[in-house]
Amino acid sequence: MWRVVWRQDCKELWRSRRLPVTGVLLAILVGLACAAGASWVRFQERAVGDVASADQEIHSAYVRESAAYLEREGAVGRGAPQDPVSVYWKRTFAWLPPKPAAALAVGQGDLHAYYAAFHGVARQVLHYGEEIQNPLHILIGKLDMTFVVMFLLPLLVIALAYDIVASERDAGRFALLKAQGASVWRLSLARLALRYAAFVLFLASCVTAALEVFLPEGALTNDTLQFLTVSAAYIACWFALAVLVNTTRASGPLCGLALIGVWALVVFLAPTLLHTATERRHPLPSRTQQVVAAAAFRADVHNSRSEHLARLLDERPDLRAPGDPARAGHAPDWYPAFIAYQVALEREAERDEAGFARVLDAREQTANRWRWLSPAIVVQRATQRIAGTRTQDLLAFAADVDDFRSAWLEHTRGFIFRNEYLRPEDFEAMPRFVPTEPSRRAASWPATLIDAGYLACVAMVLVGWSVRRLSGS
Amino acid sequence: MLAVLRIARRELVEAWRSRTVPVFGALIVVLSLISLGAGWTRYWALAEDQQAAQTEARRQWLTQGEKNPHGAGHFGSFAFKTLPPLALLDRGLDQYLGQWIRLETHAQHEADGRPAQETTALVRFGELTPAFLLQSLGPLFVILLGFGAISREREQGTLTLLLAQGVRPWTVAAGKLLGHVVAVTPLLLPLAVVGVLALVHPGFGQDAPARVALLALAFAAYFVAFAALAVGVSSMTRNSGLALTILMTIWLAACVLVPRVTVLAVERLRPLPSSIEFLTDYDAARGNQFVVGWGGFNSFNEVFDRVQRRLFAEYGVDRAEALPVDTFGYALEETERMGQRAYDETYGRNQRVIEQQEAVHRTTRLASPLMAVRAVTMGLTGTGLDEHMHFVETAESYRRAMMNALNMDIAHNARDPNYDVRLRNRAEYVRGLDLWERIQDYRYTPLAVGAVLERHRADLLVLGGWLCVAMAFMTVGVRRACRRP
């Protein structure tokens, strides 16, 4: 019976042109999305490559020029590359290579830094390390697979399945089917199974083929498989919903209308409502007030640098250790006080940032706790987690940068306090940033299965409900 | 005329009876009003916050005590972006743009404090504002109202009856359109509320009522265009289902897909440099002065020597003691100018790329009225990129004037002929409140509504064009439907 139903279903969908049109649209959308996503990943890879090269070049230049200076001048003078103050101004970088899966979910990667530059005096040199983006493009968003899956695939599902049961009712065949003892719910399930399986298989093929063309290293990976798993579960929800809506006595077009209404609710209204509620529930402290308070604090500390220096030296008696006179540098006498001033500012900034981080964390937890409100939110969070492009992932990178900068400062400040210039082995020992490679940031299957499992459960509940309604009709 | 009104009335009754449509419409209106209320409290809290911050920054500047003017340049100040009152209608790009700029010597800082960086990824679904609801869901409501305008009449056989009673095609079209326009009018309620507030509340600018009126016109044109399109498509198709499918496809393409495909195309055609490329260019433009490690102070020594030689030539002297001005002040000003030239060159290049990107966007707005109405909305509410760039430019102009005043004070009043830049043995020259007060406080003045309209002329033309084309399409479609009911 199922073979008969499937053959008939295929013929009808082909005749009504819905099958070929949906297929072509799906292929085009997937192709565009994968191309756009791959383009973004390639851009990030190039940028990160440039950053890594710049970091290496600057470091090598310091080592090279130090040797050349010594050979030329015979002694280390003020402004020499190995002078501790010169080294303090050495620009250093940290970077986060993108995962291939970032092509599927750009996420917050266009809003948060994935590389950073700093030197001893400032964390940000000119740019804050964030990518230069047209803000209108950030507002509109990138055409990536996550967008296609969340927003557009449900519409293609609706186009394929809006009259999955209602077509029989509208054509007056319901009574005929019942008279022949055919089971309406079995028929509906058979159609559902065929359309769903065909849709998902075609989607998986298109995604794999598109990635093979645009980003071969992202084509057959664990992350891509997880992405497809979540997408398949999400699509199942929409097919199941289409069947449920069809169990009402509404005509096909009216069912389509209702499904579009649910779509607007799920992908537009519910997420924006949750976003608004999250912001109201966890208001951020005022950044503008923090900025002026930090300026006032800066002025106070500037006026009491000697006290801060004394306090620092009490905390860190190792900084009092005298330097090797044979390696005397040319750090001005006021530099240790300047560093003490910086340390005080950094500590204050850490306290402030901790307050903001707590609120942001609370917002993330609330958004996570209520993501079940809308399958679209579940998909967004799941795919960004798989791609490593969530806010938390990028903030974790920012924390790594802070840790690295602390280690770098610890190393270089010692030379200023001792007023010693750096020898080649000191440059060798200087902390260098080691990025976490994408292969070591693979997404975890258990978390993916939880999200996909929730969506699958929703789909099964909807199907069960539909079967019950259809059996009783 | 009476026939038009009767047809319009019937459309309204049918829409009311359908239940889906009034529920959906009511939902949009209610959510718009709720978001307006939330926006109201948020706006005044933020505005007060920004005002307080600007006042505090000014107080800090005035009470910084006595110091060398160059030290005051390092102490610096802040420019805070004033949030426009109409931002409660549309947050526009505000979430993705910095809210303040640090003003100090030797550096042109970026605008900092992007609100979107301190919220969850849910922000990417959109902000719940009246503008978002009207721009994205408004056309959907119009489509649901009008997809069966003619096709349903044809399916039910009532179109033939109507024509048999001597009703002319234009009467049918006008009546249908009028009915839909009246049904859509409640969506503009949030704009009406803001319009009244703009008239009575002193916190709104003088041109706020005009801006709200223009917004209402823009949205009216937007909705009427979609209503005419819906009636046109309905008249061209044999059944309502097909009409709905076509209209949904148009809405999806124009309001959801075209904007994102445009972003993809624009980034391919007119790419911006990466941050690292920009940084490298900027360093090169500044001659790596004060930037990469060693050479920073040596670079200043070179500038000092060059400026001194120039001053010697200008004043016809050959020693520092004979100069009537202080070289140090002029050298500081020269390094400041070098930085500014580098900034203008590199940022100017970026700005030109963004303008080229905007030119591509303007072209694609022909395919997406949502992008046109969004641009107009952001312009009129003061939350677009133009307004932000105006803020950045005024803040930078203020900073340059501020540093120039400080450097020239040193140049004209701090003469220390015994100063040797290599020995750095400068005698301390200090100033106080009298100089700090002479530097005016930073006050941001938004773009005038005339300037906004000038910049968005093309977008207004696109909206007008869409309206005309949709009306023409509707007229042709209804005429055809009436010829072959």
Chai-1 contact restraints between the chains, C-beta under 6 A:
chainA,res_idxA,chainB,res_idxB,connection_type,confidence,min_distance_angstrom,max_distance_angstrom,comment,restraint_id
A,A36,B,L264,contact,1.0,0.0,6.0,A-B,restraint_1
A,A47,B,S274,contact,1.0,0.0,6.0,A-B,restraint_2
A,A47,B,I276,contact,1.0,0.0,6.0,A-B,restraint_3
A,D50,B,I276,contact,1.0,0.0,6.0,A-B,restraint_4
A,V51,B,I276,contact,1.0,0.0,6.0,A-B,restraint_5
A,G79,B,W294,contact,1.0,0.0,6.0,A-B,restraint_6
A,G79,B,F297,contact,1.0,0.0,6.0,A-B,restraint_7
A,G79,B,N298,contact,1.0,0.0,6.0,A-B,restraint_8
A,P81,B,W294,contact,1.0,0.0,6.0,A-B,restraint_9
A,S86,B,G293,contact,1.0,0.0,6.0,A-B,restraint_10
A,S86,B,W294,contact,1.0,0.0,6.0,A-B,restraint_11
A,W89,B,G293,contact,1.0,0.0,6.0,A-B,restraint_12
A,K90,B,G293,contact,1.0,0.0,6.0,A-B,restraint_13
A,Q108,B,A121,contact,1.0,0.0,6.0,A-B,restraint_14
A,L111,B,A116,contact,1.0,0.0,6.0,A-B,restraint_15
A,L126,B,Y282,contact,1.0,0.0,6.0,A-B,restraint_16
A,H127,B,S275,contact,1.0,0.0,6.0,A-B,restraint_17
A,H127,B,L279,contact,1.0,0.0,6.0,A-B,restraint_18
A,E131,B,S275,contact,1.0,0.0,6.0,A-B,restraint_19
A,I132,B,L272,contact,1.0,0.0,6.0,A-B,restraint_20
A,I132,B,S275,contact,1.0,0.0,6.0,A-B,restraint_21
A,I132,B,F278,contact,1.0,0.0,6.0,A-B,restraint_22
A,N134,B,I354,contact,1.0,0.0,6.0,A-B,restraint_23
A,N134,B,Q357,contact,1.0,0.0,6.0,A-B,restraint_24
A,P135,B,L93,contact,1.0,0.0,6.0,A-B,restraint_25
A,P135,B,Y96,contact,1.0,0.0,6.0,A-B,restraint_26
A,P135,B,L97,contact,1.0,0.0,6.0,A-B,restraint_27
A,H137,B,V263,contact,1.0,0.0,6.0,A-B,restraint_28
A,I138,B,Y96,contact,1.0,0.0,6.0,A-B,restraint_29
A,L139,B,L93,contact,1.0,0.0,6.0,A-B,restraint_30
A,I140,B,P259,contact,1.0,0.0,6.0,A-B,restraint_31
A,I140,B,V263,contact,1.0,0.0,6.0,A-B,restraint_32
A,G141,B,R124,contact,1.0,0.0,6.0,A-B,restraint_33
A,L143,B,R260,contact,1.0,0.0,6.0,A-B,restraint_34
A,L143,B,L264,contact,1.0,0.0,6.0,A-B,restraint_35
A,P253,B,S240,contact,1.0,0.0,6.0,A-B,restraint_36
A,P253,B,G241,contact,1.0,0.0,6.0,A-B,restraint_37
A,P271,B,L122,contact,1.0,0.0,6.0,A-B,restraint_38
A,P271,B,F125,contact,1.0,0.0,6.0,A-B,restraint_39
A,T272,B,F125,contact,1.0,0.0,6.0,A-B,restraint_40
A,T272,B,G126,contact,1.0,0.0,6.0,A-B,restraint_41
A,T272,B,L128,contact,1.0,0.0,6.0,A-B,restraint_42
A,L274,B,L122,contact,1.0,0.0,6.0,A-B,restraint_43
A,H275,B,L122,contact,1.0,0.0,6.0,A-B,restraint_44
A,H275,B,V123,contact,1.0,0.0,6.0,A-B,restraint_45
A,T276,B,L128,contact,1.0,0.0,6.0,A-B,restraint_46
A,L284,B,E118,contact,1.0,0.0,6.0,A-B,restraint_47
A,S286,B,D49,contact,1.0,0.0,6.0,A-B,restraint_48
A,R287,B,G113,contact,1.0,0.0,6.0,A-B,restraint_49
A,T288,B,D49,contact,1.0,0.0,6.0,A-B,restraint_50
A,T288,B,Q50,contact,1.0,0.0,6.0,A-B,restraint_51
A,T288,B,A53,contact,1.0,0.0,6.0,A-B,restraint_52
A,V292,B,A53,contact,1.0,0.0,6.0,A-B,restraint_53
A,V292,B,E56,contact,1.0,0.0,6.0,A-B,restraint_54
A,V292,B,A57,contact,1.0,0.0,6.0,A-B,restraint_55
A,A295,B,Q60,contact,1.0,0.0,6.0,A-B,restraint_56
A,A296,B,Q60,contact,1.0,0.0,6.0,A-B,restraint_57
A,L360,B,E118,contact,1.0,0.0,6.0,A-B,restraint_58
A,R363,B,T120,contact,1.0,0.0,6.0,A-B,restraint_59
A,E364,B,T120,contact,1.0,0.0,6.0,A-B,restraint_60
A,A367,B,T120,contact,1.0,0.0,6.0,A-B,restraint_61
A,A367,B,L122,contact,1.0,0.0,6.0,A-B,restraint_62
A,T391,B,A121,contact,1.0,0.0,6.0,A-B,restraint_63
